[in-house]
């Protein structure tokens, strides 16, 4: 076999392996979407035509959309981050209920700016999503790493809570900037 023929054979096998990996990713996406739907809405709901369409479209999207670089997650940090989120959600929910039931409605809404030190990509996206899920805060805008956050009570030291959340998310991801020595 000539060098050119060997190269073509290796290239075609590489393309076949990539295609298999894409279909495998699509199958896992369909499975994950179906399980998530089942958990959130129940098995009967999963068998509805629109639910099945949504699950199939999730798999199709994974075939069409480009893949990012693999996430460098530190699995040991995930339980701590999850526990923090559950605790903060519970305590925040109690605080919001207390404020809503108080006849004086003790709130002091405001927009604050917070400069995140997380790298762009999944860590920063997760930070914004989690902070929006926590009661009393909502990420509004991101410019570079400067985040505008709506807070329900500006007197409750929201910056400290944001720093704590950022520290926990930073612990869950390996920072690609440390490997390359630059800022992304």
N, CA, C and O of each residue as an XYZ file, in Angstrom:
736
protein
N       0.843     -1.166      0.000
C       0.000      0.000      0.000
C       0.895      1.239      0.000
O       1.866      1.315      0.753
N       0.560      2.195     -0.844
C       1.376      3.407     -0.929
C       1.102      4.322      0.257
O       0.135      4.137      0.995
N       1.987      5.328      0.427
C       1.818      6.290      1.530
C       0.510      7.047      1.409
O      -0.166      7.286      2.410
N       0.149      7.426      0.195
C      -1.091      8.179     -0.038
C      -2.284      7.309      0.327
O      -3.216      7.782      0.977
N      -2.268      6.042     -0.084
C      -3.380      5.138      0.224
C      -3.493      4.921      1.734
O      -4.601      4.886      2.271
N      -2.356      4.775      2.424
C      -2.387      4.623      3.876
C      -2.976      5.866      4.539
O      -3.764      5.761      5.479
N      -2.588      7.045      4.043
C      -3.093      8.292      4.601
C      -4.614      8.394      4.397
O      -5.342      8.779      5.312
N      -5.083      8.048      3.201
C      -6.528      8.087      2.919
C      -7.266      7.114      3.820
O      -8.335      7.431      4.341
N      -6.692      5.919      4.004
C      -7.330      4.911      4.858
C      -7.409      5.407      6.297
O      -8.446      5.266      6.945
N      -6.332      5.981      6.797
C      -6.320      6.504      8.167
C      -7.286      7.684      8.311
O      -7.961      7.818      9.332
N      -7.348      8.528      7.295
C      -8.247      9.681      7.315
C      -9.701      9.229      7.322
O     -10.527      9.775      8.053
N     -10.006      8.228      6.503
C     -11.394      7.752      6.453
C     -11.784      7.085      7.774
O     -12.922      7.227      8.220
N     -10.847      6.354      8.410
C     -11.140      5.759      9.721
C     -11.333      6.841     10.770
O     -12.194      6.716     11.641
N     -10.531      7.916     10.693
C     -10.675      9.032     11.630
C     -12.027      9.702     11.474
O     -12.667     10.060     12.462
N     -12.462      9.872     10.230
C     -13.777     10.458      9.972
C     -14.890      9.570     10.464
O     -15.895     10.053     10.987
N     -14.719      8.265     10.301
C     -15.710      7.297     10.779
C     -15.783      7.333     12.300
O     -16.873      7.294     12.872
N     -14.630      7.406     12.957
C     -14.616      7.480     14.418
C     -15.281      8.762     14.910
O     -16.009      8.736     15.901
N     -15.040      9.881     14.230
C     -15.687     11.143     14.618
C     -17.198     11.054     14.429
O     -17.959     11.537     15.267
N     -17.629     10.444     13.341
C     -19.065     10.294     13.087
C     -19.708      9.413     14.161
O     -20.792      9.719     14.656
N     -19.037      8.332     14.510
C     -19.558      7.462     15.571
C     -19.641      8.213     16.896
O     -20.610      8.067     17.642
N     -18.626      9.012     17.181
C     -18.618      9.787     18.432
C     -19.766     10.790     18.437
O     -20.396     10.985     19.476
N     -20.055     11.427     17.313
C     -21.170     12.380     17.240
C     -22.494     11.677     17.470
O     -23.343     12.190     18.200
N     -22.693     10.504     16.859
C     -23.948      9.767     17.043
C     -24.069      9.242     18.468
O     -25.161      9.204     19.035
N     -22.951      8.842     19.037
C     -22.964      8.388     20.434
C     -23.346      9.551     21.359
O     -24.122      9.378     22.298
N     -22.784     10.750     21.080
C     -23.127     11.939     21.862
C     -24.613     12.264     21.709
O     -25.270     12.629     22.683
N     -25.144     12.133     20.492
C     -26.565     12.404     20.257
C     -27.437     11.416     21.031
O     -28.454     11.799     21.610
N     -27.039     10.154     21.039
C     -27.806      9.142     21.785
C     -27.794      9.436     23.280
O     -28.824      9.319     23.944
N     -26.643      9.816     23.813
C     -26.559     10.166     25.237
C     -27.380     11.414     25.540
O     -27.986     11.515     26.607
N     -27.402     12.357     24.613
C     -28.196     13.567     24.798
C     -29.683     13.231     24.836
O     -30.416     13.754     25.675
N     -30.135     12.360     23.930
C     -31.536     11.926     23.921
C     -31.865     11.233     25.233
O     -32.904     11.502     25.835
N     -30.994     10.348     25.678
C     -31.225      9.635     26.933
C     -31.287     10.606     28.116
O     -32.179     10.511     28.958
N     -30.346     11.522     28.170
C     -30.320     12.487     29.274
C     -31.564     13.379     29.255
O     -32.150     13.648     30.304
N     -31.968     13.839     28.064
C     -33.164     14.679     27.960
C     -34.413     13.905     28.374
O     -35.291     14.453     29.040
N     -34.494     12.652     27.988
C     -35.650     11.830     28.361
C     -35.691     11.597     29.875
O     -36.756     11.690     30.487
N     -34.560     11.300     30.468
C     -34.517     11.083     31.915
C     -34.869     12.375     32.649
O     -35.628     12.350     33.618
N     -34.331     13.484     32.202
C     -34.644     14.768     32.832
C     -36.136     15.076     32.724
O     -36.759     15.497     33.698
N     -36.702     14.866     31.547
C     -38.131     15.110     31.351
C     -38.939     14.196     32.285
O     -39.891     14.639     32.927
N     -38.550     12.933     32.348
C     -39.245     11.961     33.197
C     -39.197     12.383     34.666
O     -40.202     12.299     35.372
N     -38.028     12.838     35.123
C     -37.878     13.265     36.516
C     -38.739     14.500     36.793
O     -39.412     14.566     37.822
N     -38.723     15.466     35.891
C     -39.427     16.726     36.124
C     -40.932     16.638     35.898
O     -41.699     17.285     36.611
N     -41.369     15.844     34.912
C     -42.783     15.860     34.550
C     -43.479     14.501     34.661
O     -44.705     14.436     34.565
N     -42.737     13.435     34.857
C     -43.357     12.121     34.982
C     -43.347     11.349     33.679
O     -43.193     11.915     32.597
N     -43.514     10.047     33.808
C     -43.455      9.151     32.653
C     -44.598      9.394     31.677
O     -44.390      9.368     30.464
N     -45.809      9.631     32.192
C     -46.943      9.872     31.291
C     -46.698     11.086     30.406
O     -47.029     11.076     29.221
N     -46.122     12.118     30.981
C     -45.829     13.337     30.222
C     -44.756     13.083     29.159
O     -44.798     13.665     28.075
N     -43.804     12.216     29.477
C     -42.731     11.914     28.528
C     -43.267     11.259     27.261
O     -42.670     11.402     26.193
N     -44.372     10.551     27.362
C     -44.926      9.848     26.209
C     -45.809     10.734     25.331
O     -46.333     10.269     24.319
N     -45.980     11.994     25.702
C     -46.741     12.939     24.878
C     -45.920     13.283     23.628
O     -44.690     13.312     23.681
N     -46.602     13.542     22.505
C     -45.876     13.836     21.257
C     -44.910     15.020     21.348
O     -43.804     14.946     20.813
N     -45.301     16.099     22.008
C     -44.405     17.248     22.090
C     -43.176     16.939     22.945
O     -42.084     17.431     22.659
N     -43.344     16.138     23.977
C     -42.198     15.753     24.804
C     -41.231     14.905     23.985
O     -40.020     15.120     24.031
N     -41.758     13.951     23.242
C     -40.899     13.111     22.408
C     -40.186     13.951     21.350
O     -39.016     13.716     21.050
N     -40.894     14.930     20.786
C     -40.277     15.813     19.806
C     -39.141     16.610     20.449
O     -38.071     16.754     19.858
N     -39.373     17.125     21.652
C     -38.337     17.901     22.342
C     -37.104     17.047     22.620
O     -35.976     17.516     22.466
N     -37.311     15.805     23.026
C     -36.198     14.906     23.324
C     -35.411     14.589     22.054
O     -34.180     14.593     22.068
N     -36.112     14.317     20.965
C     -35.446     14.017     19.692
C     -34.711     15.259     19.166
O     -33.607     15.145     18.634
N     -35.319     16.441     19.313
C     -34.661     17.672     18.861
C     -33.407     17.970     19.684
O     -32.441     18.525     19.162
N     -33.418     17.607     20.959
C     -32.207     17.790     21.775
C     -31.070     16.946     21.210
O     -29.934     17.409     21.116
N     -31.379     15.705     20.835
C     -30.361     14.852     20.222
C     -29.901     15.384     18.880
O     -28.712     15.343     18.566
N     -30.845     15.886     18.079
C     -30.488     16.444     16.769
C     -29.609     17.685     16.935
O     -28.681     17.909     16.158
N     -29.911     18.476     17.943
C     -29.100     19.679     18.185
C     -27.663     19.304     18.507
O     -26.732     20.003     18.106
N     -27.478     18.209     19.225
C     -26.104     17.809     19.555
C     -25.346     17.331     18.316
O     -24.115     17.325     18.311
N     -26.062     16.935     17.278
C     -25.405     16.564     16.020
C     -25.004     17.795     15.218
O     -23.980     17.794     14.535
N     -25.812     18.836     15.305
C     -25.617     20.015     14.471
C     -24.699     21.042     15.130
O     -23.860     21.647     14.463
N     -24.855     21.235     16.426
C     -24.085     22.269     17.114
C     -22.641     21.829     17.310
O     -22.373     20.646     17.520
N     -21.716     22.769     17.243
C     -20.308     22.402     17.441
C     -20.040     22.020     18.895
O     -20.691     22.511     19.818
N     -19.087     21.152     19.068
C     -18.711     20.763     20.429
C     -17.642     21.718     20.933
O     -16.810     22.210     20.171
N     -17.684     21.960     22.199
C     -16.654     22.784     22.822
C     -15.508     21.896     23.269
O     -15.501     20.687     23.041
N     -14.547     22.529     23.908
C     -13.457     21.724     24.432
C     -13.972     20.975     25.671
O     -14.903     21.439     26.330
N     -13.384     19.843     25.984
C     -13.852     19.057     27.129
C     -13.732     19.862     28.425
O     -12.796     20.638     28.612
N     -14.699     19.654     29.303
C     -14.678     20.340     30.588
C     -13.679     19.667     31.515
O     -13.654     18.444     31.655
N     -12.873     20.482     32.131
C     -11.931     19.961     33.121
C     -12.562     20.174     34.495
O     -12.306     21.174     35.167
N     -13.379     19.225     34.891
C     -14.121     19.327     36.150
C     -13.366     18.581     37.238
O     -12.799     17.514     37.002
N     -13.369     19.157     38.427
C     -12.829     18.480     39.602
C     -13.995     17.807     40.317
O     -14.726     18.474     41.051
N     -14.189     16.504     40.121
C     -15.357     15.819     40.674
C     -15.496     15.952     42.195
O     -16.611     15.956     42.717
N     -14.381     16.060     42.897
C     -14.467     16.172     44.357
C     -15.183     17.435     44.815
O     -15.762     17.454     45.901
N     -15.155     18.482     44.010
C     -15.763     19.758     44.401
C     -17.264     19.805     44.124
O     -17.954     20.669     44.664
N     -17.779     18.909     43.307
C     -19.190     18.953     42.921
C     -20.132     18.734     44.109
O     -21.108     19.474     44.230
N     -19.893     17.762     44.989
C     -20.802     17.620     46.139
C     -20.857     18.872     47.016
O     -21.933     19.247     47.484
N     -19.722     19.518     47.242
C     -19.708     20.743     48.037
C     -20.468     21.869     47.361
O     -21.189     22.621     48.017
N     -20.305     21.987     46.030
C     -21.030     23.012     45.288
C     -22.529     22.724     45.316
O     -23.339     23.638     45.476
N     -22.891     21.468     45.163
C     -24.308     21.085     45.200
C     -24.904     21.360     46.581
O     -26.002     21.907     46.689
N     -24.185     20.983     47.626
C     -24.670     21.234     48.990
C     -24.813     22.734     49.242
O     -25.787     23.173     49.852
N     -23.845     23.516     48.773
C     -23.923     24.966     48.921
C     -25.171     25.508     48.226
O     -25.891     26.333     48.788
N     -25.425     25.041     47.003
C     -26.572     25.513     46.243
C     -27.877     25.164     46.946
O     -28.766     26.009     47.052
N     -28.004     23.932     47.425
C     -29.236     23.512     48.101
C     -29.439     24.334     49.372
O     -30.541     24.812     49.641
N     -28.374     24.492     50.146
C     -28.463     25.271     51.395
C     -28.810     26.729     51.104
O     -29.702     27.290     51.741
N     -28.116     27.347     50.152
C     -28.367     28.752     49.821
C     -29.772     28.936     49.254
O     -30.420     29.943     49.538
N     -30.247     27.993     48.467
C     -31.601     28.074     47.922
C     -32.638     27.992     49.034
O     -33.604     28.756     49.046
N     -32.440     27.074     49.960
C     -33.378     26.900     51.064
C     -33.409     28.145     51.953
O     -34.475     28.684     52.252
N     -32.223     28.589     52.370
C     -32.163     29.769     53.242
C     -32.643     31.025     52.512
O     -33.317     31.866     53.106
N     -32.302     31.154     51.238
C     -32.771     32.295     50.458
C     -34.277     32.281     50.289
O     -34.923     33.327     50.350
N     -34.839     31.102     50.077
C     -36.296     30.977     49.955
C     -37.001     31.378     51.239
O     -38.036     32.044     51.208
N     -36.431     30.968     52.375
C     -37.004     31.365     53.672
C     -36.921     32.882     53.839
O     -37.874     33.516     54.293
N     -35.783     33.454     53.471
C     -35.610     34.907     53.580
C     -36.607     35.652     52.694
O     -37.196     36.642     53.127
N     -36.800     35.195     51.477
C     -37.743     35.841     50.560
C     -39.167     35.724     51.114
O     -39.929     36.691     51.077
N     -39.524     34.551     51.622
C     -40.866     34.369     52.202
C     -41.061     35.296     53.399
O     -42.124     35.896     53.556
N     -40.037     35.413     54.241
C     -40.130     36.298     55.412
C     -40.357     37.735     54.968
O     -41.204     38.434     55.524
N     -39.609     38.173     53.979
C     -39.749     39.550     53.488
C     -41.131     39.771     52.862
O     -41.747     40.816     53.068
N     -41.613     38.789     52.100
C     -42.907     38.932     51.429
C     -44.058     38.972     52.433
O     -45.058     39.653     52.209
N     -43.913     38.242     53.537
C     -44.984     38.202     54.538
C     -44.918     39.356     55.531
O     -45.893     39.615     56.237
N     -43.806     40.040     55.596
C     -43.663     41.185     56.499
C     -44.480     42.348     55.932
O     -44.310     42.710     54.768
N     -45.374     42.943     56.751
C     -46.209     44.050     56.248
C     -45.393     45.253     55.752
O     -45.869     46.001     54.899
N     -44.183     45.448     56.266
C     -43.347     46.579     55.828
C     -42.619     46.277     54.521
O     -42.059     47.185     53.908
N     -42.618     45.028     54.089
C     -41.918     44.569     52.885
C     -40.481     45.104     52.855
O     -40.150     45.956     52.031
N     -39.632     44.599     53.758
C     -38.266     45.134     53.890
C     -37.328     44.712     52.754
O     -36.540     43.777     52.894
N     -37.429     45.413     51.645
C     -36.512     45.155     50.532
C     -35.854     46.465     50.134
O     -36.401     47.546     50.351
N     -34.683     46.348     49.556
C     -33.947     47.496     49.030
C     -33.307     47.067     47.715
O     -32.092     46.877     47.649
N     -34.125     46.912     46.655
C     -33.579     46.406     45.389
C     -32.568     47.372     44.795
O     -32.641     48.588     44.974
N     -31.628     46.781     44.086
C     -30.581     47.592     43.470
C     -29.879     46.760     42.401
O     -30.025     45.538     42.349
N     -29.124     47.436     41.560
C     -28.236     46.790     40.603
C     -26.818     47.015     41.108
O     -26.432     48.141     41.418
N     -26.051     45.941     41.187
C     -24.653     46.066     41.580
C     -23.784     45.530     40.453
O     -24.239     44.741     39.624
N     -22.544     45.959     40.431
C     -21.591     45.431     39.460
C     -20.595     44.561     40.205
O     -20.116     44.910     41.284
N     -20.296     43.418     39.599
C     -19.379     42.463     40.216
C     -18.406     41.981     39.153
O     -18.821     41.509     38.095
N     -17.128     42.098     39.428
C     -16.106     41.633     38.487
C     -15.728     40.198     38.850
O     -15.103     39.947     39.880
N     -16.114     39.274     37.996
C     -15.829     37.859     38.214
C     -14.406     37.539     37.756
O     -13.898     38.138     36.808
N     -13.784     36.605     38.429
C     -12.433     36.180     38.054
C     -12.451     34.803     37.393
O     -11.395     34.220     37.150
N     -13.631     34.286     37.104
C     -13.739     32.978     36.465
C     -13.417     33.086     34.979
O     -13.665     34.125     34.368
N     -12.865     32.023     34.390
C     -12.613     32.056     32.939
C     -13.936     32.011     32.171
O     -14.921     31.438     32.635
N     -13.933     32.622     30.994
C     -15.119     32.555     30.138
C     -15.382     31.105     29.778
O     -14.471     30.278     29.781
N     -16.623     30.806     29.472
C     -17.012     29.457     29.122
C     -17.859     28.862     30.234
O     -18.545     29.592     30.949
N     -17.819     27.545     30.388
C     -18.695     26.884     31.357
C     -18.602     27.409     32.798
O     -19.642     27.551     33.441
N     -17.409     27.705     33.335
C     -17.398     28.200     34.719
C     -18.170     29.514     34.899
O     -18.950     29.647     35.842
N     -17.959     30.470     34.013
C     -18.645     31.754     34.123
C     -20.137     31.602     33.831
O     -20.965     32.244     34.477
N     -20.476     30.762     32.871
C     -21.880     30.510     32.555
C     -22.588     29.865     33.738
O     -23.707     30.251     34.079
N     -21.943     28.883     34.367
C     -22.538     28.237     35.535
C     -22.707     29.239     36.673
O     -23.728     29.228     37.362
N     -21.722     30.097     36.875
C     -21.809     31.126     37.919
C     -23.041     32.002     37.698
O     -23.809     32.245     38.629
N     -23.228     32.470     36.474
C     -24.373     33.334     36.177
C     -25.692     32.581     36.343
O     -26.665     33.143     36.847
N     -25.731     31.333     35.928
C     -26.964     30.550     36.032
C     -27.308     30.262     37.495
O     -28.458     30.418     37.907
N     -26.315     29.843     38.274
C     -26.578     29.519     39.674
C     -26.990     30.764     40.440
O     -27.914     30.713     41.252
N     -26.324     31.869     40.197
C     -26.679     33.080     40.937
C     -28.078     33.547     40.557
O     -28.757     34.154     41.384
N     -28.531     33.284     39.334
C     -29.892     33.632     38.947
C     -30.921     32.679     39.550
O     -32.087     33.043     39.701
N     -30.500     31.469     39.894
C     -31.413     30.517     40.522
C     -31.544     30.737     42.027
O     -32.521     30.313     42.644
N     -30.555     31.399     42.605
C     -30.623     31.656     44.038
C     -31.635     32.777     44.308
O     -31.661     33.769     43.580
N     -32.459     32.631     45.336
C     -33.454     33.670     45.629
C     -32.794     35.009     45.964
O     -31.814     35.071     46.707
N     -33.360     36.076     45.395
C     -32.900     37.417     45.713
C     -31.832     37.974     44.799
O     -31.432     39.127     44.964
N     -31.350     37.191     43.832
C     -30.332     37.677     42.894
C     -30.698     37.255     41.473
O     -31.349     36.233     41.253
N     -30.265     38.063     40.530
C     -30.508     37.770     39.125
C     -29.391     38.386     38.302
O     -29.152     39.590     38.390
N     -28.696     37.570     37.494
C     -27.669     38.132     36.613
C     -28.381     38.824     35.455
O     -29.275     38.254     34.830
N     -27.969     40.061     35.179
C     -28.651     40.876     34.193
C     -27.826     41.036     32.922
O     -28.348     40.917     31.814
N     -26.531     41.308     33.091
C     -25.696     41.578     31.915
C     -24.256     41.187     32.223
O     -23.796     41.267     33.362
N     -23.565     40.766     31.178
C     -22.146     40.439     31.287
C     -21.409     41.177     30.190
O     -21.726     41.031     29.009
N     -20.421     41.976     30.583
C     -19.546     42.668     29.633
C     -18.122     42.328     30.020
O     -17.609     42.809     31.031
N     -17.488     41.496     29.212
C     -16.177     40.980     29.593
C     -16.366     40.067     30.797
O     -16.983     39.006     30.698
N     -15.831     40.492     31.923
C     -16.069     39.764     33.175
C     -16.840     40.612     34.186
O     -17.019     40.210     35.336
N     -17.289     41.778     33.752
C     -18.053     42.660     34.623
C     -19.528     42.271     34.530
O     -20.154     42.397     33.478
N     -20.055     41.808     35.628
C     -21.411     41.288     35.698
C     -22.300     42.286     36.423
O     -21.956     42.757     37.507
N     -23.440     42.608     35.826
C     -24.449     43.424     36.491
C     -25.460     42.469     37.099
O     -26.007     41.601     36.419
N     -25.698     42.645     38.391
C     -26.574     41.739     39.146
C     -27.681     42.554     39.794
O     -27.422     43.594     40.400
N     -28.912     42.083     39.667
C     -30.027     42.691     40.392
C     -30.140     41.953     41.722
O     -30.223     40.726     41.757
N     -30.142     42.714     42.814
C     -30.269     42.127     44.151
C     -31.526     42.664     44.803
O     -31.925     43.802     44.559
N     -32.143     41.850     45.625
C     -33.362     42.232     46.319
C     -33.083     43.140     47.506
O     -33.910     43.973     47.875
N     -31.887     42.965     48.109
C     -31.546     43.788     49.271
C     -30.071     44.162     49.195
O     -29.197     43.333     49.445
N     -29.807     45.407     48.852
C     -28.419     45.869     48.710
C     -27.686     45.914     50.046
O     -26.457     45.974     50.070
N     -28.427     45.886     51.170
C     -27.818     45.948     52.493
C     -27.406     44.568     53.018
O     -26.832     44.477     54.103
N     -27.684     43.507     52.283
C     -27.415     42.148     52.754
C     -26.019     41.643     52.393
O     -25.757     40.447     52.518
N     -25.125     42.512     51.953
C     -23.761     42.161     51.549
C     -23.757     41.152     50.396
O     -23.213     40.056     50.531
N     -24.367     41.524     49.257
C     -24.419     40.592     48.131
C     -23.046     40.265     47.558
O     -22.849     39.167     47.038
N     -22.085     41.196     47.639
C     -20.751     40.935     47.092
C     -20.090     39.749     47.801
O     -19.419     38.935     47.166
N     -20.283     39.657     49.105
C     -19.711     38.537     49.856
C     -20.309     37.212     49.390
O     -19.593     36.225     49.222
N     -21.621     37.197     49.185
C     -22.281     35.977     48.711
C     -21.799     35.616     47.307
O     -21.613     34.438     47.002
N     -21.597     36.620     46.450
C     -21.111     36.353     45.097
C     -19.683     35.813     45.126
O     -19.353     34.889     44.382
N     -18.840     36.385     45.980
C     -17.457     35.890     46.105
C     -17.446     34.437     46.579
O     -16.663     33.622     46.090
N     -18.330     34.118     47.543
C     -18.389     32.748     48.057
C     -18.821     31.774     46.960
O     -18.225     30.708     46.807
N     -19.853     32.134     46.199
C     -20.306     31.283     45.098
C     -19.213     31.133     44.048
O     -18.969     30.032     43.552
N     -18.556     32.236     43.709
C     -17.490     32.188     42.705
C     -16.354     31.280     43.160
O     -15.814     30.512     42.363
N     -15.994     31.363     44.421
C     -14.919     30.529     44.960
C     -15.273     29.045     44.831
O     -14.420     28.224     44.492
N     -16.524     28.713     45.102
C     -16.945     27.308     45.013
C     -16.982     26.816     43.567
O     -16.613     25.674     43.294
N     -17.417     27.657     42.650
C     -17.432     27.261     41.238
C     -16.009     27.171     40.710
O     -15.689     26.277     39.927
N     -15.158     28.092     41.133
C     -13.750     28.051     40.714
C     -13.101     26.733     41.166
O     -12.281     26.166     40.444
N     -13.465     26.253     42.352
C     -12.907     24.997     42.868
C     -13.379     23.788     42.063
O     -12.715     22.751     42.050
N     -14.532     23.920     41.387
C     -15.093     22.789     40.646
C     -14.507     22.642     39.239
O     -14.685     21.601     38.607
N     -13.813     23.665     38.743
C     -13.264     23.629     37.389
C     -11.773     23.895     37.421
O     -11.287     24.685     38.231
N     -11.055     23.231     36.536
C      -9.650     23.560     36.343
C      -9.602     24.788     35.455
O     -10.289     24.844     34.436
N      -8.810     25.756     35.824
C      -8.739     27.024     35.109
C      -7.766     26.893     33.936
O      -6.565     26.729     34.148
N      -8.278     26.964     32.683
C      -7.389     26.825     31.518
C      -6.364     27.963     31.438
O      -5.330     27.810     30.787
N      -6.635     29.093     32.086
C      -5.700     30.220     32.045
C      -4.420     29.870     32.800
O      -3.350     30.383     32.474
N      -4.522     29.003     33.804
C      -3.343     28.623     34.574
C      -2.428     27.715     33.767
O      -1.209     27.742     33.937
N      -3.025     26.900     32.876
C      -2.220     26.005     32.037
C      -1.500     26.776     30.945
O      -0.334     26.508     30.656
N      -2.207     27.757     30.322
C      -1.605     28.460     29.188
C      -0.816     29.686     29.641
O      -0.038     30.254     28.874
N      -1.026     30.091     30.909
C      -0.305     31.244     31.418
C      -0.903     32.569     31.002
O      -0.342     33.616     31.325
N      -2.029     32.562     30.294
C      -2.647     33.811     29.850
C      -4.087     33.893     30.266
O      -4.627     32.970     30.875
N      -4.712     35.011     29.931
C      -6.114     35.238     30.243
C      -6.934     35.011     28.993
O      -6.586     35.490     27.914
N      -8.030     34.274     29.142
C      -8.868     34.004     27.976
C     -10.052     34.905     27.954
O     -10.874     34.823     27.041
